[in-house]
Amino acid sequence: MQVPYDLTSYVRVLKLASTPSWNEFSQVSKIAGAGIVLVGLLGFIIFIFMSFIPT
């Protein structure tokens, strides 16, 4: 492991990174929120379906 080389590559990546615009941030937030809601809804549907199946 070459520590100086790793540090320079990390610094290079941080210099290239930029703060997203408000539009980009809101679009990513909406997509992530929709994914969370979709997974939660799918889990709830599976829970309801499994509660009707007798054990």
Steps between C-alpha positions, in 0.01 A plus 500: 500500500654827387369763738625813318355376170166423663483844661569678172226302325255589778593868475456486121150354537402764757618777269288361214190464718249781489187594691185396311257764386164527673321339204737205496473455877120514500476252213730250676303549824169433325633184335647372827178579688292322238725195531465496879121531475486226236704256710290579808178449307625170362591385851158603631324311219705189578416538871127528428515203262687287754256589778211349303679171444422256783799345671 
